[in-house]
Each structure stands twice: as structure tokens, then as C-alpha cells.
Amino acid sequence: MGSKSNYNYRTSSGNYRRIQHYDYSTTLNYLSLPVMVQYNILPQLYVEAGPEFGYLLGGKTKGDLTTIETTGNSITIDHTDHISKNISTSLFNRFNLGY
């Protein structure tokens, strides 16, 4: 399971302006075990239902942070930081239950 996000953050004061652009993705790795029950209503018609149990194995966030700083009309500092880190499993529920 994963998600991808990006957003911009801008601040300015007088001649100083700072723009930050975040572009990152988060991936969570689960081990899932579905338990299905099948009920035959007719010989060719049946219904299936049951819960699914999941266990969080780990995850990772990676992406880029681009910062542009401008003072007046002359000085511009532009740099990109690459971010990659493991997600602490204590931040999320280790177990999940779905229907």
C-alpha cells in the first residue's frame, strides 16, 4: 500500500522570499491473510464473505525537497535535498482487521 504527495510552501518578508516544494511517496508493507467463507444459495449461485487480518512489516518514505530562496532581485539560492528513511512501525497500528 502506498501514497504519493506533493505540495508547495511559500513565505515572504520584504525582499526575502522562500519557496519549498515537497514531492514524496510513502510505502507501507503489510502481510495480509484473508479468511473467506462460501455459502451456496443455489448450485450455480453463491455468496462469499469474511474478514482479512493484516500485520505491518515496515515501510519507507522517500522523496525530494526543493528550496528556492530569493533576496531582492539578485541573490537566489536553489538546492534539492533527497530524503529516504524507514518508517517507525510504532507510528501505525501493527495489526488491522477488515471485512
SULHU-V367329 format. One record per backbone hydrogen bond with DSSP energy under -0.5 kcal/mol. NH is the residue of the N-H (numbers start at 1). CO is the residue of the C=O. E is the energy in kcal/mol with one decimal. If there is no record, write none. Layout:
NH/CO/E ; NH/CO/E
//
This chain:
3/26/-2.5 ; 5/24/-2.9 ; 7/22/-1.8 ; 9/20/-2.8 ; 11/18/-2.6 ; 13/16/-2.7 ; 16/13/-2.3 ; 17/70/-2.6 ; 18/11/-3.1 ; 19/68/-2.7 ; 20/9/-3.1 ; 21/66/-2.7 ; 22/7/-2.9 ; 22/20/-0.5 ; 23/64/-2.4 ; 24/5/-2.5 ; 25/62/-2.9 ; 26/3/-2.6 ; 27/60/-2.7 ; 28/1/-3.3 ; 29/58/-3.4 ; 30/28/-0.6 ; 31/55/-2.4 ; 32/30/-0.6 ; 33/53/-3.2 ; 35/51/-2.9 ; 36/34/-0.5 ; 37/49/-2.7 ; 39/47/-3.0 ; 41/39/-0.7 ; 41/45/-1.7 ; 42/45/-2.1 ; 45/42/-1.2 ; 47/39/-2.6 ; 49/37/-2.0 ; 52/98/-2.5 ; 53/33/-2.4 ; 54/96/-2.3 ; 55/31/-1.9 ; 56/94/-3.0 ; 57/29/-3.1 ; 57/55/-0.5 ; 58/29/-1.2 ; 60/27/-2.2 ; 61/85/-2.8 ; 62/25/-2.3 ; 63/83/-2.7 ; 64/23/-3.0 ; 65/81/-2.5 ; 66/21/-2.5 ; 67/79/-2.9 ; 68/19/-2.7 ; 69/77/-2.8 ; 70/17/-3.1 ; 71/75/-2.3 ; 72/15/-2.5 ; 72/70/-0.5 ; 74/71/-1.2 ; 75/71/-1.6 ; 76/74/-0.6 ; 77/69/-2.8 ; 78/76/-0.5 ; 79/67/-2.2 ; 81/65/-3.1 ; 83/63/-3.1 ; 83/81/-0.5 ; 85/61/-2.7 ; 87/59/-2.1 ; 91/88/-1.7 ; 92/89/-0.9 ; 96/54/-1.9 ; 98/52/-2.6
//
